[in-house]
């Protein structure tokens, strides 16, 4: 049995983690009283604009972080050098 995860397994794991994070009760309970009262006193168009604004502010940074993580993972061994027969420490000893 291989211990390496395939792309399908990574996707399945990411979806499961996202689903569990979305279903967590504390995730839905966030919000300050001032924002809530201001939004509640606004009209329906303003409430929809706030919801859209929140999504716009969440997804780009999340996409950037995921992209950097994926790029880092793919390039993790690009500077790996082959060790010679004589083992040397990184300190030069």
Beta strands, then each sheet from edge to edge (+ up, - down):
end
